[in-house]
Amino acid sequence: MLQISFAKQVMIWLTVVIGLTFAMPNGFYGRVEAHNDALNNPQALLAAGVTQLEIDEMAAGWPSFLPSGVVNLGLDLRGGAHLLVEVQVEDVHASFLEGFWPEVRDVLAAERDTVGFVTREDSAPTELRVRISNAAGAARAFELVRGLGRPVTSFTGAVSTNIDVSINGPVLTITLSEAEIVAMNDRTMAQTLEIIRRRIDEVGTREPTIQRQGAERVLVQVPGVGSADEIIKLLGTTAQLTFNPVLGRSTDPDQSPGSGNVLYPSADEDGVFYILERRPVVTGEDLENAQLDFDQNGRPAVSFRFNTSAARDFGDYTLANIGSPFAIVLDQEVISAPTIQSHIPGGSGIITGNFTVEEATNLAVLLRSGALPAELTFLEERTIGPELGQDSIDAGQIACIVAGLAILVYMVLSYGLFGIFANVALIVNVGLIFGLLSIVGATLTLPGIAGIVLTIGMAVDANVIVFERIREELKTAKGPARAIELGYEKALSSIIDANITTFMTAVILFTMGSGPVSGFAVTLGFGIMTSVFTAIFVTRSLIVIWFGRTRPKTIEV
């Protein structure tokens, strides 16, 4: 008997309803997108000049009880910024050697009787040169410095030290070992990728593409931004924040700050420089949070909070230095140098300056996401206009409509009423694809549209196999009900085998590919799953419902 249990019918159509419900927000794309922005990124909207009333209206533009996930549009459809940046990993090498010098100096100074006095000589940033006054102690100095090396395991499994030490008379030259350079570059790139991702995610952009390219480059594609300059401003600052004691002021940029000190310019006062202690009291790495705030005069500022250990150090310093100036330094520039008025316990404070709301918001984003380990050089920058993306969307829509109409007409002409059932399943299939894409938050690109168009063509393959098999069974089976049952039973293995092989191809494309290839694989894979579901369950359910009501003696397929 041709039938499907009531429980299975409920499951089939409940799945369809849920899938189409999740796909529905894509039909109201602009309204839903504004709703999501108002809920998820109100601070970014306020910084862009949107009033709180407008934000509330945007939030109320879509019912909160309905799903609000939409398919994100890729760079080729939405427009946006395309950047190729190079990470200056040599800066990290130089920073390591700079920090290594005090350790070398201390270990050699401990045996001054043997090695004599220790001085540092000028050298390239990639090496550290140290001269000892007693040439007879060079061998001992070599052993001491080499003993400071730490083990590094290379990708081959070999273990070496992180430094190479050579000696030429009374001069020791210290460089990074090859294994340490490789390991340090990998750490730097991984940290850079994570910080770039955090900074871009903080400002509410949708589905950015951030990928490592080669040894020292990063590809950044951000859909939906109006200009590449917006991203350059966000990424071009390393955001190395420090809080340093102030020793004095100067108007001479060439003045020597003295040993252990630095000379940094003021961000607000032209021609003014501050002499600061090189060693900071606390750094931006100790921050727990930073956000947009306003000072007592209503001007934009950034409030911050330190972690427990830094809060204690900060509080102790302010208690011991009441009445002394204290510099807040961002990327080797003094953005503020307030005088400590009282003890500041708790590790909270506020950074003031001549900020706009947007500048203060961006600074808070930079501080929350952390400092970049190295400077970025922008090798390529392009702004892709939304007009090009709209042309792609229009072309994709036309392709989908033409392909869909051609298949609808063909199925009706070839299989009559059964073709209409297949067409209903096809429409449901497209809706389910968008429902799945919305649920997982996938990004739709131009190749992804090609995957959907291909899926529309493939979607009726399973129905064609079933209908042709039913035609064959009508010649031998006892009655139309038995012919339909046998048609589905005998076609099932062919449908599964054919779609499994295509699905495996989609998985390989997704695993091995990236960018457009990955987008094509996602829509193709989802299309295969929904096509099998609609062909085996939805079309059959429609046929069972129709057959149960009409009880035809004969059928034509």
Number of C-alpha atoms within 10 A of each C-alpha: 7 16 15 13 7 9 8 12 18 11 11 16 14 12 14 19 15 13 21 20 17 22 25 20 23 21 10 12 16 13 17 23 20 18 22 19 18 23 14 13 15 19 20 19 19 17 17 12 10 13 12 14 9 13 20 14 13 19 22 16 17 19 11 10 6 11 16 23 21 28 20 23 21 27 28 23 26 23 24 24 24 21 21 20 23 22 22 18 21 15 14 19 20 18 15 14 19 15 10 14 15 11 13 20 16 12 15 22 16 11 15 17 11 19 23 20 15 18 12 14 13 9 11 9 14 17 18 22 19 21 22 23 16 17 16 14 18 22 15 14 28 20 11 15 21 18 12 15 16 11 13 18 14 14 10 7 8 9 12 17 18 21 22 17 18 14 16 10 14 18 21 21 18 23 20 22 17 16 21 22 18 15 16 18 20 15 13 20 23 12 17 22 19 15 21 22 17 16 21 22 15 17 16 15 15 17 20 20 18 19 16 17 12 9 13 15 20 23 17 22 26 25 25 22 21 16 18 18 16 12 22 17 10 18 21 16 17 19 24 19 24 22 22 22 21 20 16 13 15 16 12 12 14 9 11 11 19 11 8 9 16 17 24 20 21 20 18 13 10 9 12 16 23 23 22 25 21 16 14 15 15 19 18 23 17 17 22 16 17 24 19 22 19 16 14 7 6 8 15 22 25 25 19 21 18 23 15 14 12 21 20 15 16 21 18 14 19 20 16 12 16 15 13 15 18 22 24 21 25 21 14 17 20 25 20 20 21 15 15 17 13 13 15 18 16 15 19 18 14 15 23 20 16 14 15 13 22 18 16 25 24 22 23 24 24 27 24 22 23 24 20 23 21 21 19 21 15 16 10 11 18 14 19 22 19 19 12 15 21 15 13 18 19 13 14 20 14 12 16 20 14 13 15 19 13 12 21 19 14 14 21 16 12 13 17 15 16 21 24 18 22 30 24 15 26 28 15 19 29 22 22 28 26 25 26 21 22 24 17 11 15 19 24 27 26 21 20 23 23 18 22 27 24 17 25 23 16 18 28 23 18 25 29 19 18 26 22 15 20 26 17 14 20 21 11 10 15 10 15 22 23 16 22 24 18 20 21 21 13 15 20 16 10 13 19 13 11 12 19 15 11 14 19 12 15 21 17 13 19 20 12 9 14 14 15 18 17 22 25 25 24 23 28 29 26 23 27 21 17 22 29 21 19 26 26 20 18 24 21 24 20 18 18 17 14 13 17 13 8 8 11 12 9 9 16 11 14
